[in-house]
């Protein structure tokens, strides 16, 4: 619905997560949409959706990107995160300060080197302008492992060969932030927004499809699993990792399972790691958050697992990666988590994880969001492909999506987030320079491999 198009009377938003709810709030606050009714549907019985990638204990709030536009975007969001009033984004412990230690070890198999260096260059340039919260004094380059250890506070070990620390950084409590976002939706709704929980979309509805051949087709809403229809002038697909199972995006957006592990700590162990930094090895994708509430969270920002599943898209049967919830990680992932833990805390090599789980991203090949009108279906807008970065820009992303809907988005972001034709024919993982693990892993294949009592991986029976 660009500026020269009529304002829609009915908008359907599929997905009640970060992109979906924040877009609804932004549209409800704009005078142009004062007579527009918005319907949100989500498969979860409650919102926020606890199966979504954004439902978790913590999310890294880094502005450290190789792409300058993302450094600026997160910095813009961070200006709101650091306001600590109870009615602001950072209030009531939704935002916590912590230094960010970024490391690299060139030559890791499958990794794209150079990202950390570009990120450091971008950060320095922005810090010199003093336009944002951080300054040159916040950033220190670390040339070797000894320097990494000196900068890592109570962490006795090191992961990576060199890097830098950004002392003006932090993390957010994702669960608290989503609850806060949902409260903002209720305040903005004023009778103009209807939410359908426990509602799964079976397929999108189109007008103008003849034999599933595109002929000026228009998306007119969605059919639900119970057979009922919801019609809309504008349909916004913001279903996260479930988006590719509703619209054929090819390799432009793919659901990938990412590895998370949690370690229970005693009070004494918690005290021993107070004031630790966020730790992120950009070559392996392994990261660790500061321990809080006697729990240490670590994970892998990786190429991820795919779960190929037969689905019907636009009348054709296709294999599409779909999320699997409520399963621990495969043996390969648990081994990677344990190796990273022991690198940083050698004396905890015998500790067991209290739980592990998969967090499902909607990944794009470049790691850029996919926020654009579908080029072939009028009335269909895509707000997905967050590639694991949605929560950190939560205070501003809804307004950016609304700007894109109205045709007002900054040109640089519009180019980064547009529907791209020049993409690889097969998705091989997001190559944004921060991912780790093996490429091309299939969840079911990895899940079949378990460790026997001697420590050797074998097939699960």
JOKA-V746133 format. One record per backbone hydrogen bond with DSSP energy under -0.5 kcal/mol. NH is the residue of the N-H (numbers start at 1). CO is the residue of the C=O. E is the energy in kcal/mol with one decimal. If there is no record, write none. Layout:
nh=NH co=CO e=E
nh=NH co=CO e=E
This chain:
nh=3 co=406 e=-1.0
nh=5 co=2 e=-2.6
nh=11 co=37 e=-2.7
nh=12 co=234 e=-2.5
nh=13 co=11 e=-0.5
nh=13 co=39 e=-3.3
nh=14 co=12 e=-0.6
nh=14 co=236 e=-2.8
nh=15 co=13 e=-0.8
nh=15 co=41 e=-2.8
nh=17 co=238 e=-0.5
nh=21 co=17 e=-2.6
nh=22 co=17 e=-0.5
nh=22 co=18 e=-1.6
nh=23 co=19 e=-1.8
nh=24 co=20 e=-2.0
nh=25 co=21 e=-2.5
nh=26 co=22 e=-2.1
nh=27 co=23 e=-2.6
nh=28 co=24 e=-2.5
nh=29 co=25 e=-1.4
nh=30 co=27 e=-1.2
nh=33 co=30 e=-1.7
nh=34 co=31 e=-1.9
nh=36 co=33 e=-1.7
nh=37 co=9 e=-2.8
nh=38 co=192 e=-2.7
nh=39 co=11 e=-2.8
nh=40 co=194 e=-2.9
nh=41 co=13 e=-2.3
nh=42 co=196 e=-2.1
nh=50 co=48 e=-0.5
nh=52 co=49 e=-1.2
nh=55 co=52 e=-1.5
nh=56 co=54 e=-1.1
nh=59 co=172 e=-2.0
nh=61 co=170 e=-2.2
nh=62 co=60 e=-0.7
nh=65 co=63 e=-1.3
nh=68 co=66 e=-0.6
nh=70 co=67 e=-1.1
nh=71 co=67 e=-1.5
nh=72 co=68 e=-2.3
nh=73 co=69 e=-2.1
nh=74 co=70 e=-2.8
nh=75 co=71 e=-1.8
nh=76 co=72 e=-2.3
nh=77 co=73 e=-2.1
nh=78 co=74 e=-2.8
nh=79 co=75 e=-1.4
nh=80 co=76 e=-0.6
nh=80 co=77 e=-1.3
nh=81 co=77 e=-2.0
nh=82 co=78 e=-2.2
nh=83 co=80 e=-1.3
nh=84 co=82 e=-0.7
nh=88 co=85 e=-2.0
nh=90 co=80 e=-0.8
nh=90 co=83 e=-1.4
nh=91 co=85 e=-0.5
nh=91 co=88 e=-1.3
nh=92 co=84 e=-0.5
nh=94 co=91 e=-1.5
nh=95 co=90 e=-1.1
nh=96 co=171 e=-2.8
nh=98 co=169 e=-2.0
nh=100 co=166 e=-2.6
nh=101 co=99 e=-0.5
nh=101 co=278 e=-3.2
nh=102 co=100 e=-0.7
nh=102 co=164 e=-2.6
nh=103 co=280 e=-2.5
nh=104 co=162 e=-2.3
nh=108 co=105 e=-0.8
nh=111 co=108 e=-2.0
nh=113 co=111 e=-0.7
nh=115 co=112 e=-0.6
nh=118 co=114 e=-1.9
nh=119 co=115 e=-2.8
nh=120 co=116 e=-2.5
nh=121 co=117 e=-2.1
nh=122 co=118 e=-2.4
nh=123 co=119 e=-2.5
nh=124 co=120 e=-2.4
nh=125 co=121 e=-2.1
nh=126 co=122 e=-2.2
nh=127 co=123 e=-2.6
nh=128 co=124 e=-2.1
nh=129 co=125 e=-1.0
nh=130 co=126 e=-0.8
nh=130 co=127 e=-0.7
nh=131 co=126 e=-0.7
nh=138 co=135 e=-1.9
nh=139 co=136 e=-1.2
nh=140 co=165 e=-2.1
nh=142 co=163 e=-3.5
nh=143 co=141 e=-0.5
nh=148 co=144 e=-2.0
nh=149 co=145 e=-2.5
nh=150 co=146 e=-2.2
nh=151 co=147 e=-1.6
nh=152 co=148 e=-0.8
nh=152 co=149 e=-0.7
nh=153 co=150 e=-0.5
nh=155 co=152 e=-1.9
nh=156 co=154 e=-0.6
nh=157 co=344 e=-2.4
nh=158 co=343 e=-0.9
nh=161 co=104 e=-2.7
nh=162 co=104 e=-1.4
nh=163 co=142 e=-3.0
nh=164 co=102 e=-2.3
nh=165 co=140 e=-2.5
nh=166 co=100 e=-2.8
nh=167 co=138 e=-2.9
nh=167 co=165 e=-0.6
nh=169 co=167 e=-0.6
nh=170 co=61 e=-0.7
nh=171 co=96 e=-2.4
nh=172 co=59 e=-2.5
nh=173 co=94 e=-2.3
nh=174 co=172 e=-1.0
nh=175 co=56 e=-1.5
nh=177 co=173 e=-2.2
nh=178 co=174 e=-2.3
nh=179 co=175 e=-2.1
nh=180 co=176 e=-2.2
nh=181 co=177 e=-2.5
nh=182 co=178 e=-2.4
nh=183 co=179 e=-2.0
nh=184 co=180 e=-1.9
nh=185 co=181 e=-1.9
nh=186 co=182 e=-2.0
nh=187 co=183 e=-2.0
nh=188 co=184 e=-1.9
nh=189 co=185 e=-2.0
nh=190 co=186 e=-0.8
nh=192 co=189 e=-2.2
nh=194 co=38 e=-2.7
nh=196 co=40 e=-3.3
nh=197 co=195 e=-0.7
nh=198 co=44 e=-3.5
nh=199 co=42 e=-2.7
nh=200 co=198 e=-0.5
nh=202 co=223 e=-2.6
nh=203 co=223 e=-1.6
nh=205 co=221 e=-2.5
nh=207 co=218 e=-3.1
nh=210 co=208 e=-0.7
nh=210 co=213 e=-1.4
nh=211 co=209 e=-0.7
nh=213 co=210 e=-1.2
nh=214 co=212 e=-0.5
nh=215 co=208 e=-0.5
nh=218 co=207 e=-2.7
nh=219 co=378 e=-3.0
nh=220 co=205 e=-2.4
nh=221 co=205 e=-0.7
nh=222 co=230 e=-2.4
nh=223 co=203 e=-3.2
nh=224 co=228 e=-3.0
nh=225 co=200 e=-2.2
nh=227 co=224 e=-2.1
nh=230 co=222 e=-2.6
nh=232 co=220 e=-1.8
nh=233 co=10 e=-1.9
nh=234 co=10 e=-1.6
nh=235 co=379 e=-2.8
nh=236 co=12 e=-3.4
nh=237 co=235 e=-0.6
nh=237 co=381 e=-2.9
nh=238 co=14 e=-2.5
nh=238 co=236 e=-0.9
nh=242 co=239 e=-2.1
nh=243 co=240 e=-2.0
nh=245 co=242 e=-1.1
nh=246 co=243 e=-2.3
nh=247 co=243 e=-1.4
nh=249 co=247 e=-1.0
nh=252 co=249 e=-2.3
nh=253 co=250 e=-0.7
nh=254 co=363 e=-2.7
nh=255 co=321 e=-0.5
nh=256 co=361 e=-2.0
nh=257 co=305 e=-2.6
nh=258 co=359 e=-2.7
nh=259 co=300 e=-0.7
nh=260 co=357 e=-1.9
nh=261 co=298 e=-3.1
nh=262 co=355 e=-2.4
nh=263 co=296 e=-2.6
nh=265 co=294 e=-2.1
nh=270 co=266 e=-2.8
nh=271 co=267 e=-2.4
nh=272 co=268 e=-1.7
nh=273 co=269 e=-0.8
nh=273 co=270 e=-1.1
nh=274 co=271 e=-1.0
nh=276 co=273 e=-1.3
nh=278 co=99 e=-3.0
nh=279 co=288 e=-2.7
nh=280 co=101 e=-2.5
nh=281 co=286 e=-2.9
nh=282 co=103 e=-2.5
nh=282 co=280 e=-0.9
nh=285 co=281 e=-2.1
nh=287 co=299 e=-2.5
nh=288 co=279 e=-2.5
nh=289 co=297 e=-2.6
nh=292 co=295 e=-1.9
nh=295 co=292 e=-1.0
nh=296 co=263 e=-2.5
nh=297 co=295 e=-0.5
nh=298 co=261 e=-2.5
nh=299 co=287 e=-2.3
nh=300 co=259 e=-2.2
nh=301 co=285 e=-3.6
nh=302 co=300 e=-1.4
nh=303 co=436 e=-2.0
nh=305 co=257 e=-1.6
nh=306 co=441 e=-2.1
nh=309 co=320 e=-1.8
nh=311 co=318 e=-3.0
nh=313 co=311 e=-0.6
nh=313 co=316 e=-3.0
nh=316 co=313 e=-1.9
nh=318 co=311 e=-3.2
nh=320 co=309 e=-2.8
nh=320 co=318 e=-0.6
nh=322 co=307 e=-1.9
nh=331 co=449 e=-0.8
nh=334 co=330 e=-2.1
nh=335 co=331 e=-2.5
nh=336 co=332 e=-1.6
nh=337 co=333 e=-2.4
nh=338 co=334 e=-2.5
nh=339 co=335 e=-2.4
nh=340 co=336 e=-2.0
nh=341 co=337 e=-2.5
nh=342 co=338 e=-2.5
nh=343 co=339 e=-1.8
nh=344 co=340 e=-1.7
nh=345 co=341 e=-3.3
nh=348 co=345 e=-2.2
nh=349 co=346 e=-1.2
nh=351 co=348 e=-1.5
nh=354 co=262 e=-2.2
nh=355 co=262 e=-1.1
nh=357 co=260 e=-2.1
nh=358 co=327 e=-0.7
nh=359 co=258 e=-2.7
nh=360 co=358 e=-0.5
nh=361 co=256 e=-2.6
nh=361 co=359 e=-0.7
nh=363 co=254 e=-2.9
nh=363 co=361 e=-0.7
nh=370 co=384 e=-2.7
nh=371 co=369 e=-0.6
nh=371 co=417 e=-1.8
nh=372 co=382 e=-1.7
nh=374 co=380 e=-2.6
nh=378 co=217 e=-2.0
nh=378 co=376 e=-0.6
nh=380 co=377 e=-1.3
nh=381 co=235 e=-3.0
nh=382 co=372 e=-3.2
nh=383 co=237 e=-2.9
nh=384 co=370 e=-2.5
nh=387 co=362 e=-2.1
nh=389 co=386 e=-2.0
nh=393 co=389 e=-0.6
nh=393 co=390 e=-1.1
nh=394 co=391 e=-2.0
nh=396 co=393 e=-1.7
nh=397 co=393 e=-2.3
nh=398 co=394 e=-0.6
nh=400 co=396 e=-1.8
nh=401 co=397 e=-2.6
nh=402 co=398 e=-2.5
nh=403 co=399 e=-2.4
nh=404 co=400 e=-2.1
nh=405 co=401 e=-2.4
nh=406 co=402 e=-2.0
nh=407 co=403 e=-0.5
nh=407 co=404 e=-0.9
nh=408 co=403 e=-3.5
nh=409 co=403 e=-0.7
nh=414 co=410 e=-2.6
nh=415 co=411 e=-2.3
nh=416 co=412 e=-1.9
nh=417 co=413 e=-2.5
nh=418 co=414 e=-0.7
nh=420 co=418 e=-0.5
nh=423 co=421 e=-1.7
nh=431 co=365 e=-2.3
nh=432 co=430 e=-0.6
nh=436 co=301 e=-0.8
nh=441 co=304 e=-0.6
nh=443 co=306 e=-3.1
nh=446 co=442 e=-2.3
nh=447 co=443 e=-3.0
nh=448 co=444 e=-1.2
nh=449 co=446 e=-1.2
nh=450 co=448 e=-0.7
nh=450 co=458 e=-3.8
nh=452 co=456 e=-3.1
nh=455 co=452 e=-2.8
nh=458 co=450 e=-4.5
nh=460 co=448 e=-7.3
